[in-house]
């Protein structure tokens, strides 16, 4: 019996030393930027994710069964711009999916209609940032550099459209002074040195534009692919 106890004691002493030498592998479903950038196929997938986002459905995250009728991606954004600027005349409309943009109603803070536009554009910019962040230009092949250039171009186009959507311009109906007492007129403008540069403007990277007091552009747009930018901040959404 004493021999059995000694054997058990020896086994208990050896257990911690045996388990301490075991290498543990923790499986993951994610990949680092370096891993994505090192794979041409992965980088190509990030490239194609940008135009694919034009058809993104349900950016508001309501679920496929409850998604709004207008929440179907970039074509809806184009339609919103058309009815807001009268490029698409609406002679009479009792109600349609774009009534609130046509009549410029329920577009204030806290409503779901402007939230859709904001969610779409910030998530669209994120797809470009994913592509840009995964490619290190140092030592990249010509093909990978072309992917990087397309990422910058796609993001620049997204930022340009956001500036067009959100810049407050002078008008005879609405004051440029908001509820906080701040004058928000012309917060984001380009700075050409000659008049002809306005007529022949080129899309530039966002950091080359001069945006005075444009904290919305520099602090709230996703400029990296950190996890906190995978879902834009949601307002308290209400529908009339």
C-alpha positions in Angstrom: 0.0 0.0 0.0 2.8 2.4 0.9 4.3 1.7 -2.6 1.0 2.7 -4.3 0.9 6.0 -2.4 4.5 6.8 -3.4 3.6 6.1 -7.0 0.6 8.4 -6.9 2.6 11.2 -5.2 5.2 11.0 -7.9 2.6 11.1 -10.6 1.0 14.2 -9.1 4.4 16.0 -8.9 5.1 15.2 -12.6 1.7 16.4 -13.9 2.4 20.2 -13.8 5.7 19.8 -15.6 4.1 17.7 -18.3 1.3 20.1 -19.0 3.6 23.1 -18.9 5.4 21.8 -22.0 2.3 21.5 -24.2 1.9 24.0 -27.0 -1.7 25.2 -27.2 -3.2 26.4 -30.5 -6.2 28.7 -30.4 -8.1 28.6 -33.7 -9.4 31.8 -35.1 -11.7 32.9 -37.9 -9.9 36.2 -38.5 -6.7 37.2 -40.3 -4.3 40.0 -39.7 -3.6 42.8 -42.2 -0.1 41.3 -42.8 -1.6 38.0 -43.6 -4.1 39.5 -46.0 -1.4 41.7 -47.7 0.9 38.7 -48.1 -1.7 36.9 -50.1 -2.5 38.1 -53.6 -5.8 36.3 -53.6 -6.9 37.8 -50.3 -5.9 41.3 -51.5 -7.9 40.7 -54.7 -10.9 39.8 -52.6 -10.6 43.0 -50.7 -10.4 44.9 -54.0 -13.6 43.3 -55.3 -15.3 44.0 -52.0 -15.3 47.7 -52.8 -17.5 47.6 -56.0 -19.5 44.7 -54.4 -20.5 47.1 -51.6 -22.5 49.1 -54.2 -25.1 46.4 -53.9 -25.0 46.2 -50.1 -28.4 45.3 -48.6 -29.5 46.3 -45.1 -26.7 48.7 -43.9 -29.0 49.7 -41.1 -28.9 46.2 -39.7 -32.6 45.6 -39.3 -32.4 42.1 -40.7 -33.5 40.8 -44.1 -37.2 40.5 -43.0 -37.4 44.0 -41.6 -35.1 46.0 -43.8 -36.4 49.2 -45.2 -37.5 49.3 -48.9 -34.9 51.9 -49.7 -32.0 50.1 -48.0 -30.4 48.4 -51.0 -27.1 50.1 -51.6 -25.7 52.7 -53.9 -28.5 52.7 -56.5 -30.8 53.9 -53.6 -28.2 56.6 -52.7 -28.3 57.8 -56.4 -32.1 57.9 -56.3 -32.1 59.9 -53.1 -29.8 62.5 -54.7 -32.0 62.6 -57.8 -35.2 63.4 -55.9 -33.6 65.8 -53.5 -32.1 67.9 -56.3 -35.1 67.6 -58.6 -33.1 65.8 -61.2 -36.0 63.4 -61.1 -39.1 65.5 -61.0 -41.9 64.2 -58.8 -45.2 65.7 -60.1 -47.4 64.2 -57.3 -46.7 61.6 -54.7 -49.1 60.5 -52.0 -46.4 58.2 -50.6 -43.4 56.2 -52.0 -40.2 54.9 -50.5 -38.5 58.2 -51.0 -41.2 60.6 -49.9 -39.2 62.0 -47.0 -36.3 62.9 -49.2 -38.6 64.3 -51.9 -40.3 66.6 -49.3 -37.2 67.2 -47.2 -39.0 66.0 -44.0 -37.7 63.9 -41.1 -34.1 64.6 -42.1 -33.0 65.8 -38.7 -30.8 64.2 -36.1 -32.3 61.0 -34.7 -34.3 60.0 -37.7 -33.6 56.8 -39.7 -33.6 58.4 -43.1 -30.3 60.5 -42.8 -28.9 57.6 -40.8 -29.2 55.3 -43.8 -27.1 57.7 -45.9 -24.5 58.0 -43.1 -24.3 54.3 -42.5 -23.9 53.5 -46.1 -21.1 56.0 -46.8 -19.1 55.2 -43.7 -19.3 51.4 -44.4 -18.4 52.1 -48.0 -15.3 54.0 -46.9 -14.5 51.1 -44.6 -14.3 48.7 -47.6 -11.7 51.0 -49.1 -9.8 51.2 -45.9 -9.7 47.4 -45.6 -8.0 47.2 -49.0 -5.6 50.1 -48.3 -4.7 48.8 -44.8 -3.8 45.3 -46.1 -1.2 46.4 -48.7 2.2 47.6 -47.7 3.6 49.7 -50.6 7.1 48.9 -49.5 8.1 46.0 -51.6 4.7 45.4 -53.1 4.4 44.1 -56.6 3.0 46.3 -59.4 -0.3 44.4 -59.2 -0.6 45.0 -55.5 0.2 48.7 -56.0 -2.6 48.9 -58.5 -4.9 47.5 -55.9 -3.7 50.1 -53.5 -4.3 52.9 -56.0 -7.8 51.7 -56.6 -8.4 51.6 -52.9 -7.4 55.2 -52.6 -9.5 56.2 -55.6 -12.6 54.5 -54.3 -12.2 56.1 -50.9 -11.6 59.6 -52.4 -14.8 59.2 -54.4 -16.7 58.2 -51.3 -15.3 61.2 -49.3 -16.1 63.6 -52.2 -19.7 62.4 -52.3 -20.0 62.8 -48.5 -18.7 66.4 -48.8 -21.3 67.1 -51.5 -24.1 65.5 -49.4 -23.2 67.2 -46.1 -21.7 70.6 -46.9 -24.1 73.3 -46.0 -24.5 75.8 -48.8 -26.1 79.3 -48.7 -29.9 79.3 -49.4 -33.0 81.4 -48.7 -34.8 78.8 -46.6 -32.6 77.4 -43.9 -30.2 79.2 -41.6 -26.6 77.9 -41.6 -26.5 78.4 -37.8 -27.3 75.1 -36.1 -29.0 74.4 -32.8 -25.7 74.6 -31.0 -25.1 78.1 -32.3 -22.4 77.1 -34.8 -22.3 78.4 -38.3 -21.8 75.3 -40.5 -21.8 77.0 -43.9 -19.0 75.8 -46.2 -17.1 73.6 -43.8 -15.5 71.6 -46.5 -14.2 73.3 -49.6 -11.3 72.7 -52.0 -8.7 75.4 -52.3 -7.8 75.9 -56.0 -5.3 78.6 -56.8 -6.8 79.4 -60.2 -10.4 79.6 -61.4 -9.8 76.9 -64.1 -9.0 74.4 -61.4 -12.6 74.5 -60.4 -13.7 73.7 -64.0 -11.2 70.8 -64.3 -11.1 69.5 -60.8 -9.6 66.1 -60.2 -10.4 63.7 -57.4 -7.6 63.8 -54.9 -6.9 61.9 -51.7 -9.0 63.3 -48.9 -6.0 64.7 -47.0 -5.3 67.2 -49.8 -8.5 69.0 -49.3 -8.7 72.0 -47.0 -11.6 71.4 -44.6 -11.8 74.1 -42.0 -13.5 73.1 -38.8 -14.3 69.8 -40.5 -14.1 67.5 -37.4 -16.7 65.2 -39.0 -14.3 64.4 -41.8 -11.2 63.9 -39.7 -12.6 62.3 -36.6 -15.7 60.3 -37.5 -14.9 58.8 -40.8 -13.2 55.4 -40.5 -9.6 55.9 -41.5 -8.3 52.6 -40.4 -9.7 49.0 -40.1 -9.7 48.8 -36.3 -12.6 46.8 -34.9 -14.4 49.9 -33.5 -15.0 51.1 -37.1 -16.7 48.0 -38.3 -20.1 49.4 -37.2 -20.7 53.1 -37.3 -22.2 54.8 -34.3 -26.0 54.5 -34.5 -28.3 57.3 -33.6 -31.5 56.6 -31.7 -33.5 55.7 -34.8 -37.1 56.8 -35.1 -39.5 56.6 -38.0 -42.6 58.8 -38.3 
